[in-house]
Amino acid sequence: MSNNNAIRRIVWPTVTVMVSIAAHVLHPQILQVVQPEIDPKAIRILSGAASYFSAAWLGGRLTGIALEHVGSARRRVPKLLQELVSATLFIAAAIATIILVFGQSMSGALAGSGLVLAVLGFAIRNALADVLSGIALGLEAPYRIGDWVEIDSTTRGRIVEIGWRTTRLFTRDDTYTILPNSQIARQRLTNYSAPRRQYRSNVQILLSHDVPVALAKSVLTEAAATPSIILSTPAPDVKVVSYDADGIRYAVRFWVPSFAEDVDCRDAVLSAIDVAIREHGLPPPHTGFRLSGDTQSGSLVSQ
């Protein structure tokens, strides 16, 4: 955000604060000159309320500008956090105005409305749970706009909006998913964009005992380094996972640029492994290949 744009956003709130404070402090002198018959108490209350709300307005704008400067272009601060700060400031301004208007009688008015608040809270408990969860998510910031996340191993997508009650995701299949914040708060969440976009994935392959481990590692490592879509640094590697009755299981590990390319990277690596196995004449898995449903690992195993 440019400095000129930031200044334009705080001009009117600043002017409003200055004018309302000046009216609150100087209203007796102004009324004596302009309209002596006007009740000074009414002007004092109105100018005080204007001062509270204009200060909340200015504080919300300043907080929003500060948070936007803190976030980067790729990982912006959630809009929910800015709205939460603004809402808190305006609630504080409303309480201050009530105290200014009613004075000591405010406690009696609040006590009389306790039953109404209890009934209303029970009626909106589900929505309230979503809002409170949204506040908690906004404060903890486990994800931000643009992050690729997986929720409870069932929902995967890119965060496009974080609201008071819901979070909206756009999946790799171009579908729009809306989840209540309370549901997200109760489930396991994996963020594939934090602390950085690239991460390590792997596919598994089961080869015959007839293939020496050293040869298998050499062939699989060379094949995994072939696709240009994966990151060359760190370089791919191969580890022995288990020594099974049907063969030796290997994990081919490689680094993915981002979650958006995860499927394409695994497809390229598996295709390169298939080509390498055929070119070197290695015994393939007995009856075919199967790709695991796990996001982080695919498998080439015998059926």
Backbone bond lengths (Angstrom), bond angles and torsions (degrees), N, CA, C in turn:
res aa  C-N    CA-C-N  psi(-1)  N-CA   C-N-CA  omega(-1)  CA-C   N-CA-C  phi
1 M - - - 1.457 - - 1.520 109.04 -
2 S 1.354 117.59 133.14 1.451 121.31 179.02 1.515 110.44 -74.51
3 N 1.357 114.48 157.50 1.462 119.63 179.38 1.520 111.53 -65.26
4 N 1.347 116.61 -35.64 1.473 119.88 -179.90 1.531 111.04 -63.72
5 N 1.320 116.09 -41.37 1.456 119.67 178.93 1.524 111.09 -65.37
6 A 1.341 116.45 -40.05 1.465 120.23 178.23 1.526 111.02 -63.53
7 I 1.332 116.29 -40.75 1.472 119.81 179.30 1.517 110.80 -64.81
8 R 1.334 116.67 -41.55 1.468 119.80 179.49 1.527 111.38 -61.90
9 R 1.327 117.51 -34.19 1.469 120.65 -178.13 1.530 112.79 -70.77
10 I 1.323 117.64 -23.44 1.468 118.80 -177.23 1.521 112.91 -107.24
11 V 1.345 117.68 0.80 1.473 119.55 -177.58 1.518 110.90 -62.67
12 W 1.339 116.90 -56.41 1.459 119.68 -175.75 1.520 113.19 -66.37
13 P 1.342 120.18 -41.99 1.462 118.26 174.30 1.525 113.12 -59.18
14 T 1.331 117.08 -38.71 1.471 120.15 179.62 1.516 110.73 -65.64
15 V 1.341 116.46 -44.75 1.471 120.28 179.44 1.526 110.31 -61.94
16 T 1.328 116.01 -41.89 1.469 120.12 -179.32 1.524 111.04 -63.79
17 V 1.318 117.32 -41.39 1.468 120.79 178.19 1.527 110.39 -62.23
18 M 1.304 117.20 -46.75 1.465 120.80 -177.82 1.519 111.57 -63.47
19 V 1.330 116.61 -44.11 1.464 120.33 -178.60 1.529 111.11 -66.58
20 S 1.345 117.35 -43.81 1.463 120.10 -178.24 1.524 111.66 -67.24
21 I 1.337 117.53 -39.29 1.457 120.01 177.37 1.527 111.20 -66.07
22 A 1.324 115.36 -41.84 1.465 118.89 178.05 1.528 110.90 -62.39
23 A 1.348 116.47 -41.13 1.462 119.60 178.72 1.522 111.31 -65.62
24 H 1.337 116.82 -37.00 1.463 120.08 -179.83 1.523 111.55 -68.40
25 V 1.315 117.13 -38.39 1.467 120.60 -177.22 1.524 111.68 -80.38
26 L 1.316 117.65 -38.99 1.462 121.34 -171.74 1.521 113.73 -103.83
27 H 1.343 118.76 8.64 1.465 118.61 -174.21 1.536 113.77 -62.33
28 P 1.335 121.68 -32.39 1.480 117.72 177.76 1.527 112.40 -62.68
29 Q 1.323 116.50 -44.36 1.459 119.75 179.67 1.526 112.06 -66.47
30 I 1.354 115.14 -38.48 1.473 118.67 -179.34 1.524 110.78 -67.08
31 L 1.340 117.00 -41.55 1.464 119.69 -179.55 1.516 112.05 -66.24
32 Q 1.304 118.13 -34.93 1.460 119.98 178.57 1.522 112.03 -62.67
33 V 1.317 115.10 -30.42 1.465 119.43 -179.07 1.518 111.87 -87.95
34 V 1.323 116.86 -39.04 1.464 120.96 -172.41 1.521 111.61 -93.78
35 Q 1.337 117.86 -64.20 1.465 122.61 -175.55 1.530 109.01 -135.95
36 P 1.294 119.16 87.41 1.473 120.43 -177.35 1.524 113.32 -63.95
37 E 1.337 118.80 -24.81 1.456 120.91 -175.42 1.528 113.51 -79.61
38 I 1.314 119.06 -10.72 1.464 121.80 179.54 1.526 109.54 -73.04
39 D 1.353 115.96 140.34 1.450 121.51 -179.00 1.538 110.45 -68.32
40 P 1.323 118.29 117.81 1.479 119.88 -179.48 1.523 112.79 -62.94
41 K 1.345 117.58 -30.58 1.463 120.32 -178.70 1.529 111.28 -62.87
42 A 1.326 117.10 -41.21 1.463 120.42 179.15 1.523 111.03 -63.92
43 I 1.323 115.62 -42.45 1.464 118.93 178.76 1.528 110.68 -65.26
44 R 1.334 116.59 -38.10 1.456 120.54 179.69 1.535 110.44 -63.33
45 I 1.339 116.67 -41.82 1.460 120.22 -179.89 1.527 111.15 -67.93
46 L 1.327 115.77 -44.97 1.465 119.10 -178.65 1.527 111.48 -65.39
47 S 1.324 116.82 -44.15 1.466 119.55 -179.61 1.527 110.83 -68.45
48 G 1.349 117.18 -34.16 1.462 119.57 176.89 1.515 111.90 -66.60
49 A 1.342 116.23 -44.63 1.467 119.62 177.45 1.526 111.22 -61.80
50 A 1.339 115.59 -41.33 1.469 119.15 177.38 1.517 111.35 -62.25
51 S 1.332 116.56 -37.17 1.463 120.01 178.46 1.519 111.12 -64.87
52 Y 1.341 117.18 -43.85 1.457 120.62 -179.99 1.527 111.75 -61.48
53 F 1.331 116.24 -49.63 1.463 119.42 -175.39 1.522 112.20 -72.22
54 S 1.320 117.89 -35.31 1.463 119.65 177.13 1.524 110.70 -68.03
55 A 1.350 116.58 -35.21 1.466 119.31 175.85 1.524 110.74 -66.18
56 A 1.345 117.19 -39.36 1.465 120.58 175.98 1.526 110.78 -63.41
57 W 1.329 115.90 -40.71 1.470 121.08 177.47 1.528 110.31 -60.03
58 L 1.335 116.57 -48.99 1.461 120.93 -179.79 1.525 111.12 -64.66
59 G 1.342 116.74 -41.93 1.459 119.32 179.14 1.517 112.82 -62.58
60 G 1.335 116.29 -39.50 1.462 119.47 177.59 1.518 112.37 -64.25
61 R 1.343 116.03 -41.19 1.466 119.62 178.50 1.530 111.11 -64.61
62 L 1.329 117.10 -44.94 1.463 120.45 -179.55 1.524 111.21 -63.75
63 T 1.341 116.74 -40.30 1.459 120.18 178.58 1.525 110.95 -64.82
64 G 1.333 116.67 -42.40 1.461 120.16 178.26 1.516 112.14 -61.06
65 I 1.330 116.85 -42.82 1.471 120.29 178.90 1.520 110.57 -64.23
66 A 1.338 116.43 -41.87 1.465 120.12 179.75 1.530 111.36 -63.62
67 L 1.333 117.13 -43.40 1.463 120.46 -179.66 1.526 111.57 -67.08
68 E 1.326 117.21 -35.01 1.461 119.95 178.54 1.524 111.20 -68.42
69 H 1.324 117.31 -31.51 1.462 120.11 176.56 1.523 111.06 -74.11
70 V 1.352 116.76 -30.46 1.465 120.15 179.30 1.520 110.95 -69.26
71 G 1.349 117.97 -43.27 1.461 121.64 -178.79 1.511 112.03 -74.81
72 S 1.320 116.00 153.65 1.453 121.83 177.15 1.524 109.81 -91.34
73 A 1.327 115.62 174.21 1.468 119.60 -179.33 1.517 111.65 -65.10
74 R 1.345 117.02 -31.72 1.464 120.09 -177.59 1.518 111.92 -88.36
75 R 1.345 116.73 -34.86 1.463 120.42 -177.67 1.519 108.43 -119.74
76 R 1.317 115.92 79.60 1.451 120.92 -179.41 1.521 110.91 -74.20
77 V 1.333 115.03 150.98 1.456 120.62 176.16 1.526 108.42 -66.64
78 P 1.340 118.77 135.66 1.464 120.15 -178.27 1.529 112.16 -56.24
79 K 1.328 115.60 137.36 1.456 120.41 177.83 1.516 111.35 -61.74
80 L 1.341 116.14 -28.33 1.453 120.67 179.60 1.522 111.69 -58.93
81 L 1.332 117.46 -37.81 1.458 120.65 -179.24 1.523 110.61 -65.57
82 Q 1.319 117.39 -40.94 1.465 120.74 176.77 1.525 110.84 -63.54
83 E 1.328 116.65 -43.30 1.460 120.13 179.32 1.527 111.36 -65.36
84 L 1.339 116.11 -35.67 1.464 120.21 178.93 1.522 111.16 -63.68
85 V 1.327 116.63 -44.74 1.466 119.99 178.89 1.524 110.57 -62.99
86 S 1.327 116.75 -44.72 1.466 120.11 179.76 1.524 111.18 -62.96
87 A 1.336 116.82 -43.06 1.465 119.93 179.78 1.529 110.95 -63.46
88 T 1.328 116.85 -39.52 1.460 120.40 178.70 1.518 111.23 -63.08
89 L 1.328 116.73 -42.47 1.464 120.57 179.43 1.526 111.54 -65.00
90 F 1.328 117.29 -40.67 1.466 119.62 -179.80 1.527 111.14 -71.45
91 I 1.331 117.99 -33.62 1.466 119.65 175.15 1.520 110.16 -64.76
92 A 1.329 116.41 -42.14 1.458 119.94 176.80 1.528 111.02 -62.05
93 A 1.332 117.25 -39.21 1.463 120.75 177.90 1.527 110.76 -65.39
94 A 1.343 116.71 -39.13 1.467 119.58 178.94 1.528 111.13 -65.84
95 I 1.332 117.48 -41.25 1.467 120.29 178.21 1.524 110.44 -63.80
96 A 1.325 116.19 -43.26 1.463 119.62 178.74 1.523 111.28 -62.28
97 T 1.328 117.06 -37.19 1.464 120.44 178.72 1.528 111.37 -67.81
98 I 1.346 115.98 -40.08 1.474 119.41 177.72 1.528 110.51 -61.85
99 I 1.329 115.63 -43.35 1.461 119.14 178.17 1.526 110.61 -62.69
100 L 1.331 115.53 -39.42 1.464 119.67 179.95 1.527 111.43 -64.90
101 V 1.342 116.98 -37.85 1.465 120.73 -176.58 1.521 111.73 -79.78
102 F 1.347 116.16 -47.90 1.464 119.42 -172.21 1.525 113.56 -96.30
103 G 1.305 116.95 -21.55 1.448 118.54 179.55 1.515 111.31 66.05
104 Q 1.317 117.31 -134.20 1.457 122.63 -175.94 1.528 113.16 -69.29
105 S 1.331 118.38 -18.21 1.461 120.25 -178.60 1.520 113.12 -77.49
106 M 1.339 116.99 -3.90 1.461 120.20 -178.41 1.525 111.83 -62.12
107 S 1.351 117.86 -37.86 1.455 120.44 -178.47 1.519 111.89 -62.84
108 G 1.307 117.84 -37.59 1.458 120.46 177.29 1.510 112.13 -66.79
109 A 1.336 116.90 -38.57 1.471 119.53 178.84 1.520 111.13 -66.66
110 L 1.352 116.79 -39.92 1.456 119.24 179.35 1.526 111.70 -68.05
111 A 1.348 116.77 -37.99 1.463 119.56 178.88 1.520 111.52 -64.87
112 G 1.336 117.08 -37.64 1.456 120.49 179.74 1.511 113.31 -67.41
113 S 1.338 116.93 -24.54 1.473 120.04 -178.51 1.522 111.76 -96.40
114 G 1.331 118.55 7.65 1.465 121.15 -177.36 1.509 112.77 -62.18
115 L 1.339 117.69 -42.06 1.463 120.95 -179.22 1.521 110.86 -64.68
116 V 1.325 116.07 -41.60 1.466 119.91 179.20 1.525 110.57 -62.11
117 L 1.325 116.47 -41.98 1.457 120.17 179.31 1.528 111.47 -64.69
118 A 1.344 117.17 -37.65 1.458 120.50 179.53 1.523 111.19 -64.78
119 V 1.333 117.04 -44.83 1.463 120.81 178.83 1.522 110.72 -64.28
120 L 1.334 116.74 -42.21 1.458 120.41 179.81 1.526 111.02 -65.12
121 G 1.337 116.43 -39.67 1.461 119.65 179.18 1.516 112.31 -64.00
122 F 1.344 117.55 -38.11 1.463 120.43 177.47 1.523 111.21 -66.46
123 A 1.321 116.89 -36.79 1.468 120.57 -177.68 1.528 111.83 -69.99
124 I 1.309 116.60 -31.93 1.474 119.37 -175.98 1.528 110.99 -111.26
125 R 1.335 117.77 27.49 1.458 120.29 -173.96 1.528 112.09 -62.38
126 N 1.341 117.25 -37.53 1.462 118.98 -179.64 1.523 111.58 -67.74
127 A 1.323 115.34 -45.82 1.464 118.84 177.30 1.521 110.96 -63.57
128 L 1.340 115.75 -36.90 1.458 119.65 179.30 1.526 110.57 -65.77
129 A 1.335 116.89 -38.77 1.470 120.08 177.70 1.525 110.59 -62.45
130 D 1.347 116.63 -39.82 1.464 119.79 177.58 1.523 111.08 -64.06
131 V 1.333 116.75 -42.14 1.463 120.63 -178.72 1.521 110.64 -65.86
132 L 1.340 116.87 -46.30 1.462 119.88 179.99 1.530 110.86 -63.27
133 S 1.333 116.45 -38.71 1.462 119.25 176.32 1.521 110.56 -65.65
134 G 1.330 116.62 -37.88 1.459 119.82 176.90 1.515 111.68 -63.61
135 I 1.331 117.02 -38.07 1.468 120.59 176.87 1.526 110.22 -63.94
136 A 1.341 116.41 -44.93 1.461 120.29 179.37 1.535 111.12 -62.43
137 L 1.320 116.54 -42.68 1.463 119.70 178.48 1.518 111.11 -65.60
138 G 1.349 116.50 -36.35 1.454 119.20 178.35 1.513 112.64 -66.21
139 L 1.331 116.62 -36.06 1.467 120.41 179.82 1.518 111.78 -74.75
140 E 1.341 116.83 -43.37 1.466 120.12 -179.16 1.530 112.12 -76.80
141 A 1.335 116.79 -28.25 1.468 122.83 178.62 1.530 112.31 51.86
142 P 1.361 118.60 57.85 1.468 119.19 175.98 1.525 112.23 -70.77
143 Y 1.326 117.01 -16.40 1.465 121.81 175.63 1.523 108.76 -150.74
144 R 1.327 114.59 161.21 1.459 121.01 179.35 1.521 109.22 -133.87
145 I 1.314 115.35 172.54 1.463 120.27 179.32 1.530 108.81 -59.26
146 G 1.333 115.99 130.39 1.459 121.00 179.51 1.506 114.58 96.60
147 D 1.340 118.65 -10.94 1.464 121.31 179.99 1.529 111.08 -76.23
148 W 1.338 115.28 145.62 1.462 121.51 172.75 1.523 108.05 -94.58
149 V 1.324 116.83 125.00 1.458 120.94 -175.34 1.525 110.13 -131.51
150 E 1.333 113.93 160.15 1.458 122.06 172.47 1.521 107.38 -127.19
151 I 1.327 116.63 126.81 1.457 121.76 -176.28 1.518 109.11 -112.71
152 D 1.326 115.09 114.94 1.462 122.96 176.99 1.530 112.59 55.42
153 S 1.322 117.22 31.86 1.468 123.77 176.53 1.524 113.51 59.95
154 T 1.319 117.56 15.64 1.471 120.27 -179.06 1.521 112.86 -120.94
155 T 1.308 117.86 -34.17 1.458 122.20 -176.57 1.517 109.49 -117.13
156 R 1.324 116.30 122.77 1.464 121.51 179.21 1.518 108.25 -127.53
157 G 1.326 116.41 136.33 1.448 119.31 178.97 1.517 111.71 179.38
158 R 1.326 114.60 179.82 1.460 122.35 179.79 1.525 109.01 -101.32
159 I 1.325 117.39 130.97 1.454 122.54 -179.43 1.530 109.17 -68.77
160 V 1.326 116.29 123.50 1.459 120.38 178.94 1.524 112.44 -114.29
161 E 1.342 117.29 -19.27 1.468 118.99 179.12 1.533 108.73 -160.43
162 I 1.341 115.45 138.00 1.460 122.06 176.55 1.518 107.40 -120.39
163 G 1.337 116.63 110.35 1.455 121.41 -177.13 1.511 112.40 -106.83
164 W 1.336 115.03 -177.59 1.451 120.36 179.05 1.522 112.06 -65.34
165 R 1.357 117.19 -40.88 1.460 121.05 -175.77 1.517 112.82 -106.52
166 T 1.310 118.50 -30.15 1.457 121.04 -172.77 1.526 111.25 -134.24
167 T 1.331 113.73 160.52 1.463 122.11 171.69 1.519 107.40 -120.62
168 R 1.321 116.96 135.29 1.454 122.25 -175.62 1.527 110.56 -110.11
169 L 1.332 115.46 134.14 1.453 122.44 -178.92 1.517 109.77 -123.51
170 F 1.331 114.96 151.08 1.459 122.11 173.78 1.522 107.01 -118.69
171 T 1.334 117.23 116.53 1.454 121.40 -173.26 1.524 111.00 -82.76
172 R 1.333 114.93 172.05 1.467 120.13 178.31 1.516 111.87 -70.06
173 D 1.330 117.25 -15.73 1.465 121.31 177.62 1.527 111.56 -93.13
174 D 1.342 116.99 15.91 1.464 122.85 179.02 1.520 112.79 60.44
175 T 1.334 115.54 38.43 1.464 120.40 173.92 1.520 109.06 -111.56
176 Y 1.329 114.37 149.12 1.465 122.13 -175.77 1.521 107.92 -102.53
177 T 1.324 117.49 118.87 1.455 122.54 -176.30 1.518 109.92 -116.47
178 I 1.343 116.49 132.52 1.463 122.65 178.98 1.522 107.99 -118.53
179 L 1.323 116.75 123.03 1.458 122.16 -178.17 1.527 110.46 -121.25
180 P 1.342 118.20 135.48 1.473 120.11 174.47 1.527 110.22 -64.45
181 N 1.320 116.22 141.87 1.460 119.95 -178.66 1.527 112.39 -62.71
182 S 1.347 117.01 -33.30 1.462 119.07 179.31 1.520 111.30 -65.46
183 Q 1.325 117.73 -33.74 1.467 120.66 177.48 1.522 110.75 -68.57
184 I 1.324 117.00 -41.01 1.463 120.61 178.74 1.521 110.61 -63.87
185 A 1.335 116.57 -40.80 1.468 120.75 -176.74 1.520 112.02 -64.78
186 R 1.344 117.94 -25.54 1.461 121.10 -177.30 1.525 113.05 -89.79
187 Q 1.320 117.96 -11.06 1.458 120.83 -172.52 1.523 111.67 -111.23
188 R 1.330 114.61 163.99 1.464 120.46 178.01 1.521 109.23 -73.86
189 L 1.316 116.08 135.08 1.457 121.38 -177.47 1.518 109.50 -126.59
190 T 1.333 115.57 131.73 1.460 121.98 175.92 1.521 108.52 -116.34
191 N 1.327 116.27 125.59 1.463 121.87 179.13 1.525 108.01 -104.22
192 Y 1.341 116.40 112.92 1.454 121.47 -178.46 1.531 112.56 -86.88
193 S 1.325 117.46 0.00 1.467 121.16 -179.58 1.525 112.57 -108.53
194 A 1.317 118.18 0.26 1.462 121.36 -177.90 1.529 109.00 -131.42
195 P 1.310 118.14 142.41 1.469 126.87 0.27 1.523 113.64 -77.35
196 R 1.326 118.24 -8.18 1.461 121.40 176.04 1.526 108.10 -144.23
197 R 1.325 116.02 164.71 1.456 120.49 -174.71 1.531 112.30 -73.11
198 Q 1.326 118.58 -41.28 1.462 120.51 -176.52 1.518 110.95 -77.69
199 Y 1.314 116.25 147.39 1.463 122.28 177.65 1.528 108.56 -154.18
200 R 1.324 115.71 168.34 1.459 120.20 -177.60 1.520 110.80 -96.28
201 S 1.319 115.72 130.95 1.460 122.73 174.58 1.530 107.91 -117.93
202 N 1.319 117.09 177.29 1.461 118.76 178.48 1.516 110.44 -157.99
203 V 1.309 115.11 156.04 1.460 122.57 170.29 1.518 107.04 -123.73
204 Q 1.324 117.34 152.51 1.461 121.51 -179.15 1.522 110.07 -116.31
205 I 1.321 114.85 144.45 1.458 120.59 -179.93 1.525 108.78 -137.35
206 L 1.320 116.64 140.19 1.465 123.38 179.46 1.519 108.23 -108.87
207 L 1.330 116.56 113.54 1.457 121.90 179.12 1.526 110.37 -110.26
208 S 1.304 115.18 160.31 1.465 122.05 -176.72 1.525 111.20 -65.19
209 H 1.351 115.63 154.27 1.455 121.11 173.90 1.522 111.64 -63.27
210 D 1.327 118.29 -19.54 1.471 121.49 -179.19 1.521 111.70 -69.06
211 V 1.338 117.31 -19.28 1.464 120.86 -178.90 1.526 108.42 -90.32
212 P 1.334 119.25 118.52 1.465 120.83 178.04 1.532 111.09 -59.68
213 V 1.307 115.78 146.68 1.469 120.48 -177.65 1.517 111.00 -60.65
214 A 1.330 117.42 -43.29 1.466 120.32 -178.63 1.526 111.38 -60.60
215 L 1.349 116.43 -42.98 1.463 120.21 179.33 1.527 110.64 -66.43
216 A 1.333 116.42 -43.31 1.468 120.21 -179.83 1.526 110.67 -60.98
217 K 1.334 116.72 -44.60 1.463 119.64 179.37 1.523 111.22 -62.02
218 S 1.334 116.66 -42.59 1.467 120.38 -179.16 1.522 111.55 -62.81
219 V 1.333 117.09 -46.02 1.466 121.23 -178.45 1.532 111.14 -66.42
220 L 1.327 116.31 -44.66 1.459 119.99 -177.57 1.525 111.74 -68.44
221 T 1.325 117.16 -38.34 1.472 120.24 178.52 1.517 110.63 -65.43
222 E 1.325 116.63 -43.54 1.463 120.16 178.71 1.531 111.00 -63.27
223 A 1.329 116.29 -39.29 1.470 119.34 179.75 1.521 111.27 -68.07
224 A 1.338 117.24 -40.24 1.463 120.35 -178.13 1.513 112.18 -66.91
225 A 1.322 117.08 -26.59 1.466 120.35 -179.75 1.520 112.36 -82.79
226 T 1.327 117.65 -5.90 1.469 120.60 -176.12 1.527 113.55 -72.20
227 P 1.343 121.02 -47.97 1.466 120.40 -175.29 1.542 111.33 -63.27
228 S 1.305 115.49 135.31 1.474 120.35 179.84 1.517 112.63 -81.14
229 I 1.328 117.43 -12.47 1.455 120.32 -176.16 1.526 111.61 -74.35
230 I 1.344 117.63 -26.71 1.462 119.68 179.94 1.518 109.39 -85.16
231 L 1.337 116.01 163.08 1.463 120.92 179.33 1.525 110.36 -74.29
232 S 1.311 116.13 136.48 1.465 120.32 178.55 1.521 111.92 -81.76
233 T 1.333 116.41 -21.16 1.470 121.76 178.33 1.517 109.16 -130.87
234 P 1.330 118.58 122.71 1.461 128.66 -4.37 1.533 111.92 -64.73
235 A 1.325 115.37 152.26 1.461 120.53 -176.95 1.526 110.63 -73.89
236 P 1.343 117.00 151.42 1.472 119.99 175.68 1.522 110.88 -62.64
237 D 1.329 116.64 153.24 1.454 120.76 174.93 1.520 109.20 -143.20
238 V 1.329 115.55 170.41 1.462 122.28 -177.09 1.521 108.34 -130.48
239 K 1.333 116.16 133.66 1.455 122.34 178.04 1.534 109.50 -127.13
240 V 1.325 115.48 145.81 1.465 120.16 174.27 1.519 108.22 -78.76
241 V 1.333 116.46 124.61 1.454 122.02 -178.50 1.521 111.70 -90.51
242 S 1.338 116.77 -46.93 1.469 120.02 -177.91 1.519 109.66 -159.24
243 Y 1.330 114.40 160.18 1.471 122.73 178.17 1.516 106.29 -112.78
244 D 1.341 116.03 92.20 1.456 121.67 -173.12 1.526 111.42 -93.27
245 A 1.312 114.57 170.34 1.466 119.37 178.19 1.518 111.55 -67.24
246 D 1.342 116.27 -32.96 1.458 120.53 -178.35 1.520 113.10 -84.81
247 G 1.313 118.34 -12.70 1.453 120.83 -177.92 1.517 111.60 159.02
248 I 1.319 115.12 -170.88 1.459 121.66 179.91 1.531 108.11 -104.25
249 R 1.330 115.58 129.18 1.458 120.79 -176.65 1.537 109.47 -98.01
250 Y 1.331 115.00 130.17 1.467 121.36 -179.07 1.533 109.72 -117.46
251 A 1.326 116.13 146.85 1.464 122.37 172.71 1.525 107.79 -109.50
252 V 1.321 115.73 117.75 1.461 121.76 177.43 1.525 106.71 -95.38
253 R 1.324 116.42 111.86 1.460 121.70 -173.71 1.528 110.28 -105.62
254 F 1.319 115.53 136.87 1.470 121.45 -178.25 1.522 108.97 -150.71
255 W 1.325 115.98 163.13 1.468 121.71 -176.08 1.526 110.48 -104.20
256 V 1.332 114.20 131.49 1.465 122.48 -177.02 1.536 108.88 -101.10
257 P 1.348 118.33 134.73 1.473 119.59 -179.35 1.522 113.47 -61.21
258 S 1.331 117.35 -39.23 1.458 121.66 178.76 1.524 108.62 -163.39
259 F 1.317 115.72 165.16 1.461 119.94 -178.20 1.526 111.51 -63.06
260 A 1.320 117.19 -28.47 1.457 120.20 -179.74 1.528 111.71 -62.30
261 E 1.347 117.64 -27.70 1.465 121.45 -179.50 1.524 112.70 -101.01
262 D 1.325 118.13 8.50 1.464 120.76 -174.44 1.529 111.85 -59.55
263 V 1.322 117.66 -48.97 1.470 120.84 -178.42 1.523 110.79 -63.18
264 D 1.328 116.99 -43.34 1.469 120.37 -179.65 1.524 111.06 -65.22
265 C 1.324 117.42 -37.39 1.469 120.32 178.88 1.525 111.46 -65.57
266 R 1.332 116.62 -45.64 1.462 119.20 179.88 1.532 111.03 -64.82
267 D 1.336 116.11 -37.67 1.463 119.66 177.49 1.522 110.60 -62.76
268 A 1.340 116.76 -43.32 1.465 120.18 -179.07 1.522 111.28 -66.10
269 V 1.335 117.47 -41.37 1.465 120.54 -179.47 1.526 110.69 -67.13
270 L 1.323 117.95 -44.70 1.463 120.64 179.58 1.526 111.40 -63.64
271 S 1.326 116.30 -38.86 1.472 119.65 178.14 1.521 110.82 -65.25
272 A 1.340 116.63 -41.43 1.465 119.91 178.66 1.523 111.41 -65.76
273 I 1.335 117.26 -37.38 1.470 120.61 177.41 1.523 110.70 -64.46
274 D 1.314 117.53 -41.14 1.469 120.77 179.06 1.525 110.60 -61.82
275 V 1.345 115.89 -42.64 1.466 119.60 179.14 1.528 110.54 -64.06
276 A 1.344 116.67 -42.39 1.466 120.20 -178.27 1.520 111.57 -65.65
277 I 1.321 117.50 -40.24 1.470 120.75 179.25 1.521 110.42 -61.79
278 R 1.318 116.32 -42.41 1.466 119.57 -179.17 1.526 111.54 -70.11
279 E 1.331 116.87 -40.29 1.463 119.96 -178.20 1.523 111.83 -66.40
280 H 1.332 118.09 -35.92 1.452 121.30 -178.09 1.530 111.79 -89.66
281 G 1.329 117.46 -0.55 1.455 120.61 177.18 1.516 113.46 66.39
282 L 1.356 118.10 29.14 1.453 120.63 179.96 1.529 110.02 -77.84
283 P 1.332 116.56 147.15 1.478 118.93 176.87 1.525 109.49 -63.37
284 P 1.309 118.16 121.75 1.473 120.19 -179.69 1.525 110.64 -78.02
285 P 1.327 117.85 170.13 1.475 120.61 171.18 1.526 109.38 -53.76
286 H 1.330 116.30 150.68 1.467 122.04 -167.05 1.522 113.68 -56.80
287 T 1.344 117.76 -52.04 1.466 119.25 -170.85 1.516 113.89 -122.41
288 G 1.313 119.83 1.80 1.450 118.35 178.04 1.514 112.40 143.79
289 F 1.304 114.58 -171.76 1.453 122.14 -176.24 1.515 109.72 -113.69
290 R 1.311 114.43 148.58 1.472 119.48 172.77 1.520 108.53 -137.43
291 L 1.320 116.87 131.15 1.463 122.01 179.57 1.507 108.79 -94.67
292 S 1.322 116.36 125.48 1.464 121.08 -179.23 1.507 110.28 -64.65
293 G 1.351 115.56 151.84 1.459 120.12 177.36 1.501 113.27 -81.23
294 D 1.333 119.17 -5.97 1.454 121.81 -179.45 1.514 110.06 -68.40
295 T 1.320 116.68 138.25 1.472 121.10 -179.00 1.519 110.76 -65.11
296 Q 1.311 116.82 -38.11 1.438 120.31 -172.64 1.533 113.51 -85.63
297 S 1.317 118.73 -16.47 1.454 118.57 -176.49 1.509 110.41 -145.92
298 G 1.317 116.19 137.55 1.449 121.36 171.02 1.516 108.13 -105.11
299 S 1.312 117.74 165.49 1.461 119.33 -177.88 1.514 109.71 -136.32
300 L 1.300 115.00 136.97 1.449 122.59 167.45 1.521 105.28 -110.62
301 V 1.310 118.04 101.89 1.449 121.11 -174.00 1.517 109.95 -131.75
302 S 1.306 114.91 158.88 1.466 118.60 176.83 1.504 109.85 -80.25
303 Q 1.305 115.88 145.46 1.463 121.27 179.37 1.521 110.62 -88.70
